[in-house]
Amino acid sequence: MSVKFSEINYKNFGKCLKIDNGVVTLLITVDVGPRVIYYSLNGKENVFNEDIERSTVRDSEELHKFFDTKENWYIYGGHRLWSSPESWPDSYTPDNSPVAYEISGNTVELRPLPRTKVGEQHVMIVKIEDSSSKVTVTHKITNISDRELKLAPWAMTVAEKGGVEIIPQCRKQTGLLSNRRMVIWEYTDVNDDRFYMSNKYMTLRQTDKERSFKVGINNEDGWCAYVNKGQAFRKSFVFDENAVYPDFDVNFETFTNQFIVEIETLGKLESLNPGDTAIHDEVWELFPCDDNFDCRNDEEIEKFVDTYLK
Protein backbone atom coordinates (compact mmCIF):
# COMPACT_ATOMS: atom_id res chain seq x y z
CA MET A 1 0.00 0.00 0.00
CA SER A 2 1.35 3.43 -0.90
CA VAL A 3 1.16 6.34 1.52
CA LYS A 4 -2.22 8.06 1.46
CA PHE A 5 -2.90 11.64 2.56
CA SER A 6 -6.41 12.94 3.16
CA GLU A 7 -8.20 15.64 5.14
CA ILE A 8 -10.73 14.64 7.78
CA ASN A 9 -12.56 16.28 10.68
CA TYR A 10 -11.50 14.62 13.91
CA LYS A 11 -13.35 14.95 17.22
CA ASN A 12 -13.12 18.57 18.47
CA PHE A 13 -9.75 19.26 16.83
CA GLY A 14 -11.30 20.35 13.56
CA LYS A 15 -9.59 19.65 10.26
CA CYS A 16 -6.74 17.14 10.44
CA LEU A 17 -4.39 15.66 7.87
CA LYS A 18 -4.60 11.87 7.89
CA ILE A 19 -1.56 9.85 6.80
CA ASP A 20 -1.89 6.08 6.34
CA ASN A 21 0.68 3.68 4.90
CA GLY A 22 -1.18 0.47 5.71
CA VAL A 23 0.96 -0.13 8.82
CA VAL A 24 0.38 3.00 10.91
CA THR A 25 -1.97 5.97 10.90
CA LEU A 26 -1.06 9.55 11.81
CA LEU A 27 -3.38 12.51 12.28
CA ILE A 28 -2.00 16.06 12.33
CA THR A 29 -4.14 19.04 13.31
CA VAL A 30 -4.21 21.80 10.69
CA ASP A 31 -7.01 24.00 12.07
CA VAL A 32 -4.85 24.59 15.16
CA GLY A 33 -1.34 23.80 16.26
CA PRO A 34 0.07 21.89 14.57
CA ARG A 35 -0.03 18.77 16.73
CA VAL A 36 0.60 15.22 15.64
CA ILE A 37 -2.48 14.23 17.59
CA TYR A 38 -2.69 10.55 16.63
CA TYR A 39 -0.16 7.77 16.01
CA SER A 40 -0.98 4.08 16.15
CA LEU A 41 -0.42 0.74 14.51
CA ASN A 42 -3.44 0.07 12.35
CA GLY A 43 -5.99 -1.90 14.36
CA LYS A 44 -4.57 -0.56 17.65
CA GLU A 45 -5.42 2.47 19.79
CA ASN A 46 -3.82 5.90 19.70
CA VAL A 47 -0.63 6.07 21.81
CA PHE A 48 -0.77 9.89 21.94
CA ASN A 49 -2.92 11.90 24.33
CA GLU A 50 -5.95 13.79 23.03
CA ASP A 51 -6.95 16.60 25.38
CA ILE A 52 -10.57 16.73 24.27
CA GLU A 53 -11.61 18.35 27.57
CA ARG A 54 -8.93 21.06 27.18
CA SER A 55 -7.84 20.21 30.71
CA THR A 56 -4.35 21.69 30.27
CA VAL A 57 -4.74 25.39 29.50
CA ARG A 58 -2.97 28.68 30.22
CA ASP A 59 -5.46 31.51 30.75
CA SER A 60 -4.25 34.70 32.39
CA GLU A 61 -4.35 38.44 31.93
CA GLU A 62 -0.56 38.48 31.81
CA LEU A 63 -0.54 36.07 28.86
CA HIS A 64 -3.32 37.95 27.07
CA LYS A 65 -1.55 41.28 27.55
CA PHE A 66 1.85 39.96 26.45
CA PHE A 67 0.50 38.48 23.19
CA ASP A 68 -2.18 41.17 22.73
CA THR A 69 -4.90 38.55 22.38
CA LYS A 70 -7.87 37.15 24.27
CA GLU A 71 -6.94 33.63 23.23
CA ASN A 72 -5.67 31.02 25.66
CA TRP A 73 -2.87 28.53 25.15
CA TYR A 74 -3.96 24.87 25.01
CA ILE A 75 -1.77 21.81 25.14
CA TYR A 76 -4.22 19.90 22.87
CA GLY A 77 -2.11 16.74 23.40
CA GLY A 78 -0.06 14.90 20.80
CA HIS A 79 3.34 16.09 19.61
CA ARG A 80 4.42 19.70 19.29
CA LEU A 81 7.49 21.89 18.78
CA TRP A 82 8.58 24.45 21.34
CA SER A 83 11.82 26.31 22.04
CA SER A 84 13.88 25.93 25.20
CA PRO A 85 14.61 27.34 27.77
CA GLU A 86 11.01 27.65 28.92
CA SER A 87 9.84 31.05 30.11
CA TRP A 88 6.58 32.69 31.08
CA PRO A 89 4.64 33.88 29.25
CA ASP A 90 6.93 33.82 26.20
CA SER A 91 6.78 30.04 25.67
CA TYR A 92 3.00 29.91 25.69
CA THR A 93 2.29 31.47 22.30
CA PRO A 94 -1.38 30.68 21.53
CA ASP A 95 -1.42 28.48 18.42
CA ASN A 96 -5.12 28.25 17.65
CA SER A 97 -4.97 29.34 14.00
CA PRO A 98 -4.97 27.30 10.75
CA VAL A 99 -1.66 25.77 9.70
CA ALA A 100 -0.33 25.91 6.14
CA TYR A 101 1.00 22.61 4.84
CA GLU A 102 2.60 21.20 1.69
CA ILE A 103 2.83 17.54 0.70
CA SER A 104 5.69 16.14 -1.38
CA GLY A 105 5.97 12.38 -1.82
CA ASN A 106 5.85 10.79 1.64
CA THR A 107 6.57 14.09 3.40
CA VAL A 108 4.44 16.94 4.68
CA GLU A 109 5.82 20.31 5.79
CA LEU A 110 3.69 22.15 8.35
CA ARG A 111 4.11 25.89 8.77
CA PRO A 112 2.04 27.65 11.46
CA LEU A 113 1.78 31.41 11.72
CA PRO A 114 5.06 33.08 12.74
CA ARG A 115 5.56 33.76 16.43
CA THR A 116 6.29 37.42 15.83
CA LYS A 117 6.18 38.43 19.49
CA VAL A 118 9.09 36.12 20.35
CA GLY A 119 10.75 36.28 16.92
CA GLU A 120 10.47 32.62 15.94
CA GLN A 121 9.12 30.74 12.92
CA HIS A 122 8.41 27.12 13.75
CA VAL A 123 8.23 24.40 11.07
CA MET A 124 7.62 20.65 11.44
CA ILE A 125 8.40 18.22 8.63
CA VAL A 126 6.89 14.74 8.95
CA LYS A 127 8.10 11.91 6.71
CA ILE A 128 6.60 8.42 6.83
CA GLU A 129 8.17 5.28 5.36
CA ASP A 130 6.32 3.30 2.68
CA SER A 131 5.62 0.12 4.61
CA SER A 132 6.82 0.37 8.20
CA SER A 133 5.95 2.29 11.36
CA LYS A 134 8.99 4.54 10.98
CA VAL A 135 8.34 8.28 10.97
CA THR A 136 11.00 11.00 10.86
CA VAL A 137 10.04 14.35 12.37
CA THR A 138 12.25 17.34 11.63
CA HIS A 139 11.83 20.37 13.88
CA LYS A 140 13.01 23.75 12.64
CA ILE A 141 13.08 27.14 14.37
CA THR A 142 14.16 30.21 12.41
CA ASN A 143 15.06 33.53 14.00
CA ILE A 144 12.70 36.05 12.36
CA SER A 145 13.56 38.85 14.79
CA ASP A 146 16.13 41.64 14.37
CA ARG A 147 18.23 40.44 17.30
CA GLU A 148 20.22 37.38 18.34
CA LEU A 149 18.20 34.57 19.95
CA LYS A 150 19.65 31.80 22.10
CA LEU A 151 17.49 28.68 22.03
CA ALA A 152 17.18 24.96 21.39
CA PRO A 153 14.41 23.14 19.50
CA TRP A 154 12.29 21.26 22.03
CA ALA A 155 10.33 18.26 20.71
CA MET A 156 7.52 17.37 23.11
CA THR A 157 5.28 14.30 22.87
CA VAL A 158 2.23 14.12 25.11
CA ALA A 159 1.46 10.41 25.35
CA GLU A 160 -1.78 8.74 26.38
CA LYS A 161 -2.48 8.08 30.05
CA GLY A 162 -1.76 4.84 31.84
CA GLY A 163 1.57 3.75 30.33
CA VAL A 164 5.16 3.45 31.46
CA GLU A 165 8.22 5.20 30.06
CA ILE A 166 11.62 3.50 29.74
CA ILE A 167 14.74 5.70 29.72
CA PRO A 168 18.28 4.30 29.46
CA GLN A 169 20.96 5.51 31.85
CA CYS A 170 24.36 6.50 30.49
CA ARG A 171 26.84 3.65 31.05
CA LYS A 172 29.89 5.23 29.40
CA GLN A 173 33.14 4.43 31.22
CA THR A 174 34.68 7.73 32.34
CA GLY A 175 37.08 6.70 35.08
CA LEU A 176 37.48 9.48 37.63
CA LEU A 177 35.02 11.76 35.83
CA SER A 178 31.25 11.76 36.11
CA ASN A 179 29.18 10.19 33.33
CA ARG A 180 25.62 11.18 34.31
CA ARG A 181 23.75 14.42 34.81
CA MET A 182 20.33 14.63 36.39
CA VAL A 183 18.34 17.83 36.85
CA ILE A 184 15.34 18.05 39.15
CA TRP A 185 12.55 20.62 39.19
CA GLU A 186 11.51 22.24 42.48
CA TYR A 187 8.10 20.55 42.55
CA THR A 188 9.60 17.07 42.01
CA ASP A 189 9.56 14.58 44.88
CA VAL A 190 12.51 12.24 44.30
CA ASN A 191 10.69 9.59 46.37
CA ASP A 192 7.66 9.64 44.05
CA ASP A 193 6.47 6.06 43.62
CA ARG A 194 5.78 6.64 39.92
CA PHE A 195 9.53 6.97 39.34
CA TYR A 196 12.17 4.23 39.41
CA MET A 197 15.91 4.63 38.90
CA SER A 198 18.68 2.06 38.76
CA ASN A 199 22.18 2.14 37.28
CA LYS A 200 20.77 0.90 33.96
CA TYR A 201 17.34 2.46 33.52
CA MET A 202 14.81 4.95 34.70
CA THR A 203 11.08 4.29 34.39
CA LEU A 204 8.17 6.64 34.90
CA ARG A 205 4.53 5.57 35.18
CA GLN A 206 1.61 7.83 34.34
CA THR A 207 -1.14 7.55 36.97
CA ASP A 208 -3.96 9.66 38.44
CA LYS A 209 -1.58 11.12 41.04
CA GLU A 210 -1.94 14.91 40.91
CA ARG A 211 1.52 16.09 41.96
CA SER A 212 3.73 17.15 39.04
CA PHE A 213 7.03 15.36 38.50
CA LYS A 214 9.86 16.29 36.14
CA VAL A 215 13.49 15.24 35.65
CA GLY A 216 16.09 15.70 32.94
CA ILE A 217 19.21 13.69 32.03
CA ASN A 218 22.00 13.39 29.51
CA ASN A 219 20.47 10.64 27.36
CA GLU A 220 23.56 9.62 25.40
CA ASP A 221 22.05 6.35 24.14
CA GLY A 222 19.70 8.44 22.00
CA TRP A 223 16.43 6.62 22.58
CA CYS A 224 13.51 6.26 24.96
CA ALA A 225 10.25 4.33 24.85
CA TYR A 226 6.69 4.60 26.13
CA VAL A 227 4.73 1.38 26.56
CA ASN A 228 0.93 1.41 26.55
CA LYS A 229 -2.08 -0.32 24.99
CA GLY A 230 -0.02 -3.23 23.66
CA GLN A 231 2.35 -0.94 21.77
CA ALA A 232 5.86 0.33 22.41
CA PHE A 233 6.47 3.85 21.07
CA ARG A 234 10.18 4.41 20.56
CA LYS A 235 11.83 7.78 19.95
CA SER A 236 15.38 7.93 18.61
CA PHE A 237 17.51 11.07 18.45
CA VAL A 238 21.14 12.16 18.20
CA PHE A 239 23.22 13.13 21.21
CA ASP A 240 26.12 15.47 20.38
CA GLU A 241 28.84 15.16 23.02
CA ASN A 242 30.35 18.45 21.87
CA ALA A 243 27.10 20.41 22.19
CA VAL A 244 25.72 22.38 25.12
CA TYR A 245 22.09 21.67 25.97
CA PRO A 246 19.53 23.67 27.99
CA ASP A 247 18.59 23.22 31.65
CA PHE A 248 22.07 22.49 33.00
CA ASP A 249 23.09 20.61 29.85
CA VAL A 250 20.49 17.86 29.46
CA ASN A 251 19.09 16.64 26.14
CA PHE A 252 16.17 14.65 27.52
CA GLU A 253 13.38 15.57 29.94
CA THR A 254 10.15 13.97 31.07
CA PHE A 255 7.14 15.29 32.97
CA THR A 256 3.96 13.79 34.37
CA ASN A 257 0.87 14.71 36.37
CA GLN A 258 -2.66 13.32 36.61
CA PHE A 259 -3.46 14.32 33.03
CA ILE A 260 -0.42 13.54 30.91
CA VAL A 261 3.10 12.26 30.48
CA GLU A 262 5.44 14.32 28.32
CA ILE A 263 8.42 12.75 26.56
CA GLU A 264 10.78 15.54 25.60
CA THR A 265 14.00 15.68 23.56
CA LEU A 266 16.10 18.77 23.00
CA GLY A 267 18.42 19.99 20.29
CA LYS A 268 21.62 21.83 21.12
CA LEU A 269 21.47 25.28 22.67
CA GLU A 270 22.81 27.79 20.18
CA SER A 271 22.84 31.48 19.35
CA LEU A 272 20.88 32.29 16.19
CA ASN A 273 21.46 35.47 14.26
CA PRO A 274 18.49 36.89 12.34
CA GLY A 275 17.66 34.44 9.55
CA ASP A 276 19.49 31.47 11.14
CA THR A 277 17.68 28.15 11.68
CA ALA A 278 18.08 25.51 14.39
CA ILE A 279 17.18 21.91 13.45
CA HIS A 280 16.44 18.85 15.58
CA ASP A 281 15.31 15.41 14.33
CA GLU A 282 13.46 12.52 15.94
CA VAL A 283 12.71 9.08 14.51
CA TRP A 284 9.58 7.33 15.74
CA GLU A 285 8.69 3.65 15.62
CA LEU A 286 5.83 1.54 17.00
CA PHE A 287 6.08 -2.12 17.95
CA PRO A 288 3.33 -4.48 19.11
CA CYS A 289 4.27 -5.85 22.51
CA ASP A 290 3.23 -7.58 25.68
CA ASP A 291 3.22 -4.68 28.15
CA ASN A 292 2.90 -6.83 31.26
CA PHE A 293 6.34 -6.38 32.86
CA ASP A 294 7.62 -5.10 36.19
CA CYS A 295 8.87 -1.56 35.53
CA ARG A 296 10.78 -1.54 38.84
CA ASN A 297 12.85 -4.62 38.08
CA ASP A 298 15.98 -4.30 35.93
CA GLU A 299 15.90 -7.87 34.68
CA GLU A 300 12.33 -7.52 33.43
CA ILE A 301 13.02 -4.10 31.91
CA GLU A 302 16.11 -5.47 30.15
CA LYS A 303 14.15 -8.45 28.84
CA PHE A 304 11.46 -6.14 27.48
CA VAL A 305 14.05 -3.90 25.81
CA ASP A 306 15.87 -6.86 24.26
CA THR A 307 12.63 -8.45 23.05
CA TYR A 308 10.86 -5.44 21.55
CA LEU A 309 13.14 -2.42 21.23
CA LYS A 310 16.51 -3.63 19.92
C-alpha positions as CSV (number, residue, x, y, z in Angstrom):
1,M,0.0,0.0,0.0
2,S,1.3,3.4,-0.9
3,V,1.2,6.3,1.5
4,K,-2.2,8.1,1.5
5,F,-2.9,11.6,2.6
6,S,-6.4,12.9,3.2
7,E,-8.2,15.6,5.1
8,I,-10.7,14.6,7.8
9,N,-12.6,16.3,10.7
10,Y,-11.5,14.6,13.9
11,K,-13.3,14.9,17.2
12,N,-13.1,18.6,18.5
13,F,-9.8,19.3,16.8
14,G,-11.3,20.4,13.6
15,K,-9.6,19.6,10.3
16,C,-6.7,17.1,10.4
17,L,-4.4,15.7,7.9
18,K,-4.6,11.9,7.9
19,I,-1.6,9.8,6.8
20,D,-1.9,6.1,6.3
21,N,0.7,3.7,4.9
22,G,-1.2,0.5,5.7
23,V,1.0,-0.1,8.8
24,V,0.4,3.0,10.9
25,T,-2.0,6.0,10.9
26,L,-1.1,9.6,11.8
27,L,-3.4,12.5,12.3
28,I,-2.0,16.1,12.3
29,T,-4.1,19.0,13.3
30,V,-4.2,21.8,10.7
31,D,-7.0,24.0,12.1
32,V,-4.8,24.6,15.2
33,G,-1.3,23.8,16.3
34,P,0.1,21.9,14.6
35,R,0.0,18.8,16.7
36,V,0.6,15.2,15.6
37,I,-2.5,14.2,17.6
38,Y,-2.7,10.5,16.6
39,Y,-0.2,7.8,16.0
40,S,-1.0,4.1,16.1
41,L,-0.4,0.7,14.5
42,N,-3.4,0.1,12.4
43,G,-6.0,-1.9,14.4
44,K,-4.6,-0.6,17.7
45,E,-5.4,2.5,19.8
46,N,-3.8,5.9,19.7
47,V,-0.6,6.1,21.8
48,F,-0.8,9.9,21.9
49,N,-2.9,11.9,24.3
50,E,-6.0,13.8,23.0
51,D,-7.0,16.6,25.4
52,I,-10.6,16.7,24.3
53,E,-11.6,18.3,27.6
54,R,-8.9,21.1,27.2
55,S,-7.8,20.2,30.7
56,T,-4.4,21.7,30.3
57,V,-4.7,25.4,29.5
58,R,-3.0,28.7,30.2
59,D,-5.5,31.5,30.7
60,S,-4.2,34.7,32.4
61,E,-4.3,38.4,31.9
62,E,-0.6,38.5,31.8
63,L,-0.5,36.1,28.9
64,H,-3.3,37.9,27.1
65,K,-1.6,41.3,27.6
66,F,1.9,40.0,26.4
67,F,0.5,38.5,23.2
68,D,-2.2,41.2,22.7
69,T,-4.9,38.6,22.4
70,K,-7.9,37.1,24.3
71,E,-6.9,33.6,23.2
72,N,-5.7,31.0,25.7
73,W,-2.9,28.5,25.1
74,Y,-4.0,24.9,25.0
75,I,-1.8,21.8,25.1
76,Y,-4.2,19.9,22.9
77,G,-2.1,16.7,23.4
78,G,-0.1,14.9,20.8
79,H,3.3,16.1,19.6
80,R,4.4,19.7,19.3
81,L,7.5,21.9,18.8
82,W,8.6,24.5,21.3
83,S,11.8,26.3,22.0
84,S,13.9,25.9,25.2
85,P,14.6,27.3,27.8
86,E,11.0,27.6,28.9
87,S,9.8,31.1,30.1
88,W,6.6,32.7,31.1
89,P,4.6,33.9,29.3
90,D,6.9,33.8,26.2
91,S,6.8,30.0,25.7
92,Y,3.0,29.9,25.7
93,T,2.3,31.5,22.3
94,P,-1.4,30.7,21.5
95,D,-1.4,28.5,18.4
96,N,-5.1,28.2,17.7
97,S,-5.0,29.3,14.0
98,P,-5.0,27.3,10.7
99,V,-1.7,25.8,9.7
100,A,-0.3,25.9,6.1
101,Y,1.0,22.6,4.8
102,E,2.6,21.2,1.7
103,I,2.8,17.5,0.7
104,S,5.7,16.1,-1.4
105,G,6.0,12.4,-1.8
106,N,5.9,10.8,1.6
107,T,6.6,14.1,3.4
108,V,4.4,16.9,4.7
109,E,5.8,20.3,5.8
110,L,3.7,22.2,8.4
111,R,4.1,25.9,8.8
112,P,2.0,27.6,11.5
113,L,1.8,31.4,11.7
114,P,5.1,33.1,12.7
115,R,5.6,33.8,16.4
116,T,6.3,37.4,15.8
117,K,6.2,38.4,19.5
118,V,9.1,36.1,20.3
119,G,10.8,36.3,16.9
120,E,10.5,32.6,15.9
121,Q,9.1,30.7,12.9
122,H,8.4,27.1,13.8
123,V,8.2,24.4,11.1
124,M,7.6,20.6,11.4
125,I,8.4,18.2,8.6
126,V,6.9,14.7,9.0
127,K,8.1,11.9,6.7
128,I,6.6,8.4,6.8
129,E,8.2,5.3,5.4
130,D,6.3,3.3,2.7
131,S,5.6,0.1,4.6
132,S,6.8,0.4,8.2
133,S,5.9,2.3,11.4
134,K,9.0,4.5,11.0
135,V,8.3,8.3,11.0
136,T,11.0,11.0,10.9
137,V,10.0,14.3,12.4
138,T,12.3,17.3,11.6
139,H,11.8,20.4,13.9
140,K,13.0,23.8,12.6
141,I,13.1,27.1,14.4
142,T,14.2,30.2,12.4
143,N,15.1,33.5,14.0
144,I,12.7,36.0,12.4
145,S,13.6,38.9,14.8
146,D,16.1,41.6,14.4
147,R,18.2,40.4,17.3
148,E,20.2,37.4,18.3
149,L,18.2,34.6,20.0
150,K,19.7,31.8,22.1
151,L,17.5,28.7,22.0
152,A,17.2,25.0,21.4
153,P,14.4,23.1,19.5
154,W,12.3,21.3,22.0
155,A,10.3,18.3,20.7
156,M,7.5,17.4,23.1
157,T,5.3,14.3,22.9
158,V,2.2,14.1,25.1
159,A,1.5,10.4,25.3
160,E,-1.8,8.7,26.4
161,K,-2.5,8.1,30.1
162,G,-1.8,4.8,31.8
163,G,1.6,3.7,30.3
164,V,5.2,3.4,31.5
165,E,8.2,5.2,30.1
166,I,11.6,3.5,29.7
167,I,14.7,5.7,29.7
168,P,18.3,4.3,29.5
169,Q,21.0,5.5,31.9
170,C,24.4,6.5,30.5
171,R,26.8,3.7,31.1
172,K,29.9,5.2,29.4
173,Q,33.1,4.4,31.2
174,T,34.7,7.7,32.3
175,G,37.1,6.7,35.1
176,L,37.5,9.5,37.6
177,L,35.0,11.8,35.8
178,S,31.2,11.8,36.1
179,N,29.2,10.2,33.3
180,R,25.6,11.2,34.3
181,R,23.7,14.4,34.8
182,M,20.3,14.6,36.4
183,V,18.3,17.8,36.9
184,I,15.3,18.0,39.1
185,W,12.5,20.6,39.2
186,E,11.5,22.2,42.5
187,Y,8.1,20.5,42.5
188,T,9.6,17.1,42.0
189,D,9.6,14.6,44.9
190,V,12.5,12.2,44.3
191,N,10.7,9.6,46.4
192,D,7.7,9.6,44.0
193,D,6.5,6.1,43.6
194,R,5.8,6.6,39.9
195,F,9.5,7.0,39.3
196,Y,12.2,4.2,39.4
197,M,15.9,4.6,38.9
198,S,18.7,2.1,38.8
199,N,22.2,2.1,37.3
200,K,20.8,0.9,34.0
201,Y,17.3,2.5,33.5
202,M,14.8,4.9,34.7
203,T,11.1,4.3,34.4
204,L,8.2,6.6,34.9
205,R,4.5,5.6,35.2
206,Q,1.6,7.8,34.3
207,T,-1.1,7.6,37.0
208,D,-4.0,9.7,38.4
209,K,-1.6,11.1,41.0
210,E,-1.9,14.9,40.9
211,R,1.5,16.1,42.0
212,S,3.7,17.1,39.0
213,F,7.0,15.4,38.5
214,K,9.9,16.3,36.1
215,V,13.5,15.2,35.6
216,G,16.1,15.7,32.9
217,I,19.2,13.7,32.0
218,N,22.0,13.4,29.5
219,N,20.5,10.6,27.4
220,E,23.6,9.6,25.4
221,D,22.0,6.3,24.1
222,G,19.7,8.4,22.0
223,W,16.4,6.6,22.6
224,C,13.5,6.3,25.0
225,A,10.2,4.3,24.9
226,Y,6.7,4.6,26.1
227,V,4.7,1.4,26.6
228,N,0.9,1.4,26.6
229,K,-2.1,-0.3,25.0
230,G,0.0,-3.2,23.7
231,Q,2.3,-0.9,21.8
232,A,5.9,0.3,22.4
233,F,6.5,3.8,21.1
234,R,10.2,4.4,20.6
235,K,11.8,7.8,20.0
236,S,15.4,7.9,18.6
237,F,17.5,11.1,18.4
238,V,21.1,12.2,18.2
239,F,23.2,13.1,21.2
240,D,26.1,15.5,20.4
241,E,28.8,15.2,23.0
242,N,30.3,18.5,21.9
243,A,27.1,20.4,22.2
244,V,25.7,22.4,25.1
245,Y,22.1,21.7,26.0
246,P,19.5,23.7,28.0
247,D,18.6,23.2,31.7
248,F,22.1,22.5,33.0
249,D,23.1,20.6,29.9
250,V,20.5,17.9,29.5
251,N,19.1,16.6,26.1
252,F,16.2,14.6,27.5
253,E,13.4,15.6,29.9
254,T,10.2,14.0,31.1
255,F,7.1,15.3,33.0
256,T,4.0,13.8,34.4
257,N,0.9,14.7,36.4
258,Q,-2.7,13.3,36.6
259,F,-3.5,14.3,33.0
260,I,-0.4,13.5,30.9
261,V,3.1,12.3,30.5
262,E,5.4,14.3,28.3
263,I,8.4,12.7,26.6
264,E,10.8,15.5,25.6
265,T,14.0,15.7,23.6
266,L,16.1,18.8,23.0
267,G,18.4,20.0,20.3
268,K,21.6,21.8,21.1
269,L,21.5,25.3,22.7
270,E,22.8,27.8,20.2
271,S,22.8,31.5,19.4
272,L,20.9,32.3,16.2
273,N,21.5,35.5,14.3
274,P,18.5,36.9,12.3
275,G,17.7,34.4,9.5
276,D,19.5,31.5,11.1
277,T,17.7,28.2,11.7
278,A,18.1,25.5,14.4
279,I,17.2,21.9,13.5
280,H,16.4,18.8,15.6
281,D,15.3,15.4,14.3
282,E,13.5,12.5,15.9
283,V,12.7,9.1,14.5
284,W,9.6,7.3,15.7
285,E,8.7,3.6,15.6
286,L,5.8,1.5,17.0
287,F,6.1,-2.1,17.9
288,P,3.3,-4.5,19.1
289,C,4.3,-5.8,22.5
290,D,3.2,-7.6,25.7
291,D,3.2,-4.7,28.2
292,N,2.9,-6.8,31.3
293,F,6.3,-6.4,32.9
294,D,7.6,-5.1,36.2
295,C,8.9,-1.6,35.5
296,R,10.8,-1.5,38.8
297,N,12.9,-4.6,38.1
298,D,16.0,-4.3,35.9
299,E,15.9,-7.9,34.7
300,E,12.3,-7.5,33.4
301,I,13.0,-4.1,31.9
302,E,16.1,-5.5,30.1
303,K,14.2,-8.4,28.8
304,F,11.5,-6.1,27.5
305,V,14.0,-3.9,25.8
306,D,15.9,-6.9,24.3
307,T,12.6,-8.5,23.0
308,Y,10.9,-5.4,21.6
309,L,13.1,-2.4,21.2
310,K,16.5,-3.6,19.9
